[in-house]
Amino acid sequence: MSFSGPRRMPASVHGLCLTLGALAAGCIDAGDIDHDEAATSSAIVLDLTANYTIVGVQSDKCVGVIGGSTTPVGLEIRACAGAASQRFHPEAMGGGFFRLRNELSGLCIDVSEISQADGAAIIQFACGTGQNQQWSFTDVASGAERMTARHSGKVLDVVGQAVADGTLVEQWSSNNGANQQFRLVKALSAFAP
């Protein structure tokens, strides 16, 4: 059984190209960056044919849908169980941003009500092209990423730096906390909730 995270490649050449499996998601150059977060120090390479679990560095727990719901509800951290409700499929949205679709529900990770405020709930919602469903990944430590919402520039954050099952996730201004760092782990086949 082999778990692997996203591969990295140097970004020291002029222009940053993100490659995804056999597909090219496009290159970022100085004139194509929406937020500084898209200008990462190393490119993340995601396999667009795979699903990933999002594992909190601080808690070592997986981000998933509350109660394994298939309706618009919040996201939480919980012990990793290999469930489809804890697995997300990346979809390239251009400019180095990705939409993340839940394997079980088919809904996407979304900042509720397109809020730009600290503390706004992270939910799953019908997938669209809104920038509140688009995320960039910045390498912050060996194997750890900071996930930044395109519309607000705020990052995925575990509420109150808690580690208990059922703790909600929100968006918050980046403070480099371990509760704002996640590992993307390529997932094996899952089972329903």
N, C-alpha and C positions, 0 to 999 in steps of 0.2 A: 504494500500500500504506500503510495507516494503522494505527498502533498507538496505542491509548489506554489509559490507566490508569483507575482508578476516579475518579469525580468527587467533589468535596467540596462541602459546604454548611455554612454557619455553624451553630454549636450554641449561639448566644447566647440563644435563646428558652427559656422554661421547658419542660423536657422535651425529649428528643432523639429525633427520629424518623429511623429509617433506612429509606430507600426503595430498593427493588431493582427496577429496571425499572418495570413497571407495578404491581408488588405492594408492599404495605407489610409490612415485617417486624415492625412493632411499634414502640412508643415506649419510651424509657427515661426514667423519672422518678426522683426521689430515693429512692423506695421500691422500685425494681425493679432495682437494680444489685447483681450478684453480687460483682464485683471492681471496684476503681478503674479497671482497664483499660477497662471497658465505658463509662466516662464520659469519652469522648474529647473533645478540644478541637475537632475537626471530624468530622462524620459521613462515613464512607466509603460511597459508593454503588456497589454491585456490580450488574451485570446478571446476574440468575439464569438467563438463557437462554444465557449465554456461558461460555467457558472462559478461564482465566487462566494465564499463566506467573508464577512467583514468582522474581524476579531479585534476587540478593544485591547490595546496594549496594557492599560492599567488594570483591567479586570480579567483579561484572558477569556472574556465571554463574547458570544456572537450577537450581532445586531439582527433583530428579526421583528416580525409582525406580531403585535399583541394578540395572544390567543390563537395564532394561526389563522386569523380572519382573512377572508377574501373580499372584504369591503373596506372603504376608506377609514382607517384607524391609525393610531400612533405606532411608532417603532420603539423598541426597548432592547436592553441587553438581557441575555439569559444564557445559562450553560449551553455550550454548543452541543447540539443533538443530531446534526446531520439532516435536519428536517428541511423540506422544501421552503417552508416559511422563513428560513434563515439563509436562503441562497438567492443571489442576485446575478442577473445577466447584463453585462455591459453592452451599451449601444452607443457608437460614436455619434456625436452631435456636431463635430467640427470645432476647429480652434483649440483642440486639446481637451475638450469637455466631453463627458459621458453621461448618458441617462442610465439608471440602474433599475432594471425590471425584476420584480420578485418572481421567483420560479412558480410558486404556488398560485398566487392571485393574478399574475399578469399585470399588476399595478406597479407604478414607479415611485421611487423615493422622491419626496416632494417637501418643500418648505411650505407649511400651511399658510394659506391666504396670501401667498407671495410676500410675506412679511420680510422686512429688512431689520427687524428688531432683535436684539439679544433675547434669548429665551423662547423664540418662536418654535412651535412644535414641528418635529419631523414626522411626517405621516407617509402612508402609501396612498396614491391617488391615480385616477385614470391618466395614462401616459399621454403627453402632449409635447409641444415644442417649447414650452415656457422655460425661461432661464432659471426658474426656481426648481426645476427638475434636472438641471445640468450641473455636473460636478467635475472639478479638476482634482488631480492628485499630486501632492508635493512630497517628495522624499524628505523626511525629517530625521530619520535614523535608519540604521541597517534593517531593512525589511519593514519599516513603519512609514505610513503615509498620513498626511493631513488632507482631508476631503473638504473642498471649498465650494460653496454654492456660487454659481456664476452671477446671479442677480444681486446678491448682497455683499459678496466678498467675505462672508462669515463662514465658520467651519462647523463640521459635525462635532458634537460635544455630548458627553454623557453627563446628565444633570447632576450637579453638586459633587462631581468627582466620585460618585458612589460606585460600588462594585456589586451590589445586591441584585439578584434576579428581579426583573420587573422594573428596573430603573429606566426611565424614559431617556430618549435622545432628543436634542434640540440643536438649534444653531446658536453660535456664540462668537464673539470676537476672538480671534486667535490669541492665545496666551502661552503657547508652547507646552501646555499641560499634557500629561500622559493620557488624560481622559479625552484628549482631542487627537490621539494617534491611534491608527488602526492598521492591521495587517490584512491584505487581501490574499486569501488562500484559495487556490483553485480547488473546487469541490468535487468529490466523487459523486456517483449517483445517489440521489436522496430518496427519502420516502415522504409521503404526504404528512402534514403537520406533525 
